[in-house]
Amino acid sequence: MTSAELGPRLLDLIDLGSDYRVKPETTSKHDDMAVVGCPALEKLGSGPADGSLDFPNQAKVSFTYASKDSDLSEEVYSDTEEKISVRSREIFTAMESCPKYQMVSGNVPIDVTVQKVTTPQRGDEQWGHVLTLTAGGRPSVMKQIAVRSGNVLIVLSGSPALVDAHVDKALAKALKPAG
């Protein structure tokens, strides 16, 4: 599927309701991001650590809930079934192999703890994590659910309550049959 074909599969404000706002898309690169203390993630480079995946076809959207501290992001990717399966498994298995590690953004250390969680049994492969990121003594909790179905990968992340509230709707829309 092309990036243009993936776009309509993303959640939108009609799906979420009036308490949500679309966040402006950021194009910042994270060249100064590094992983420390997790050899499996270090080997993969900064992309998976900063949340960017390198599939050729992709569509992304982010929302802010009524309280500005709650976010929800959705990413849908497509490639050949083999490439998307192998690369997704490599990334999420690496995350699961290190329950604690550190990311360094510039000169700011961010402590990361990863807890594996159950996922909806949809698609061919599923991964779920709750990540606690602590920078400057301030923790931030994020939930991430990823599901691969054929040659499509959907990743829903953000405030745990928002991910839980919208994961079924996001999966149904992103994984609907073409046509």
N, C-alpha and C positions, 0 to 999 in steps of 0.2 A: 504494500500500500504506500502511496505517496504521502508526503507531509500534508498536502491539501486534502487528501481523503481522510486523514486522521483527525483533522481539526473538528469536523462535525461530531466526532465521537467523544469530545471533551464535555464535561459538565459545563452548564452555563447558568446565568442568573435565574432563568425560568425553572431549572431543576432545583436550585438551592433556596430561592425565596428572597424576600425584600430586605432581610437583615444582612445580606452579603454585598460586598463591593469588589469589583475586579481590581487587582493590584497591577500597577504599571509593570510591564515586562522590563527586567533588568538585563543588560547585555554585558555586565562586568565579567571579566575573566578572573580566575583565581590562580594565576601563575605563582603567587607567593604562598600557596597552600601546600603543606607537607604533612605526611603522616609519620608519627614516631611511635614505636612500641607495638606495631602489628606488622610483622614481616609480609604476611599475605597481602595486606592492603598497600604496603610500601611498594611491593613489586608491581602493583597495578598502576601506580602513579597517582597524581592528584585528582583526576577526573571523578572516580567513584567516591573519593573522600569528600569532595565538595558538592556532590549530588549531580554531577553532569555525566551522562552516559553518551557513548560515541557511536550511536546508530545513525545511519544516513537519513532515515525518514522519521520525523518527530513532530509532535504538537504539544504545547504546554500552556497551562493557564494557572494563575494563582488568585486566591480570594482572601479578603479580610472579613472576619465576622464582625458583628456590631461592636463588640469589645475589641479594640485595636490590638490586643495581645493574642488573639486567636486567628491563625491562618490555616488555609487549606490549599494545597497545590496538587495538580494532577498533570502527569506526563504520560503520553502514549507514544510508543516507539514501534517501528517496523523494520524488518530486514528479512533475510532468508530465515526459514525456521531453524536451520542448524546454527547459523551465526547468533541469532538472538537467544537461543537456548543455551549454547555454550558460554557466551559472554555473560548472560544474566546469572547463570549458575556460578561462574567464576567470581563475579562481584559479590553476590549475596553470601556465598560460602565463605569468602574471605572475611566479610563483616562478622559472620557468626563465629569464626575461628578466634576472634579476639574480643572477649567480653569487656576489656578495658584497653584503651589506647589514647593517644593524644594527637590532636591536629594542631598545627602551628600556622597561623595566618599572619604573615609578616613576622612580627616578633611577639605576637599574642598567643600564649598556649591555651588550648581548649581541651579540657578533659572530657573524654567520651566513654560512656558505658552503654553496652548493647545488651538488651534482653530479648531473646526470641519469644514471639507470641504466636498464638494460633491464628490461622487465616481462613477466610471462606474457601471452601473446597470447590473452586471453580477453575476452569482452564486445565492446562497440562502440568504446570508447576506453580507453586505458591511460596512466598516468603513473607514473614512478618516480623517486625522489630519495634521495640520502644527504645529510643535513644535518649539519654540524658546528656546534654552538653553543658559543661560548667566553665565559664570564663569569668575571671575576676571574682570568684566566689558566688556568682549568680547562676543557678541552674535553670535550664530550659529543657522541657520535655517535648519530644516529638515522636509520633507514631508513623510507621511506614508500612504499607501493604503493597506487595508487588505480585502480579499474576501474569504468567505467560500462557497464551492460548495460541497455538500454531505459530505464526510469524509476527504476532503482536504482543507487546509487553506494556502493561499499564502499571504505573506507580502512583499511589495516592499517599500523600504525607502531610503532616501538620499536627495541629492540636489533637490529642488522642480522642477526645469526645467528638470532634468534627469528623475525623476519619471514620470512627465507628458509625456515626449517623449517616454518612453518605457513601460508604464503600459499596454496598449492594447496588445502589443506583448508578454509581460510576462504572462498576464492572458490567452491569447490564447494558449500559449505553456504549461503552468502549468495545465490548466483545460481541456486539450484535452482528448477525450475519450480514455480509455485504449485499447491497441491492436495495 
